[in-house]
């Protein structure tokens, strides 16, 4: 997609983009009592993937490639049920006359989709497909006029590392994970309220653990081998429904899956117990450990590119 490759015209536009205008901010959602915080992530370059000598390193994480990243904003926290339920349930919008009706929404599920982990009050949303997460972004776009999307795999990893070159943004000592993440050893078998652990150097919370997070990319096992050194804003555009890349690890994972470079592919098994199959083929998962966070690019894509991003997912033959 051109909105990720940054052609020469966009490079010229960036010359007029002032650092003083690039700040973290809070996005309020019109006609609701909800909003969310967006952190400014600076441009730069980083080693995408993990080194061969990193503890827990897996074959699909290398070889490392130096890639260049343009600046973007990323949500400080994982998207919460408080936000998602406004999108899912129109009656939660405070001003009914101004509600956005042009965006498809999931049908009301037959079961409680947090699986008893908790919803309102700041818990991360879970059990949503990648398409449902993108549809939430479309709803936000129509509510706010601002284009939000899922991070690319490279954006997610760049933001998680926050300038570090170690397995975790705080270093290589997994004993420090308890201060930064909810995972198998400390989660008590469920996700927790967002923002309780220490953030990384760029002010992002729960990049490791709590819920794993969708990216925009098609999962390609050997993506690092295929990348050229110096690639700008790498992105693998999806051409089929499975698999997509998931990052971050979750509340039931061990430290190996919480590393910045760890990655795993989505699969149909994530919906094997979905009570609405096939009705909810695009909406619900059987993954009470899988959510998402938001990105806003500095350069706004064209209307055509935005429409393409929000389109229904391709179906496997």
Buried (B, 14 or more C-beta within 10 A) or exposed (E): EEBBEBEEEBEEEBEEEEEEEBEBEEBEBEBBEBBBBBBBBBBEEBBBBBBEEBEBBBEBBBBBBEBBBBBBBBBBBBBBBBBBBBBBEEEBBEEEEEBBEEBBBBEEBEEEBBBEBBBEEBBBBBBBBBBBBBBBBBBBBEBBEEBBBBBBBBBBBBBBBBEBBBBBBBEEEBEEBEEBBBBBBBBEEBBBBBBEBEBBEBBBBBBBBBBBBBBBBBBBEEBBEEBEEEBBBBBBEBEEBBBBBBBBBBBBBEBBBBBBBBBBBBEEEBBEEBEBEEEBBBBBBBBBBBBBBBBBBBBBBEEEBBEEBBEEBEEEE
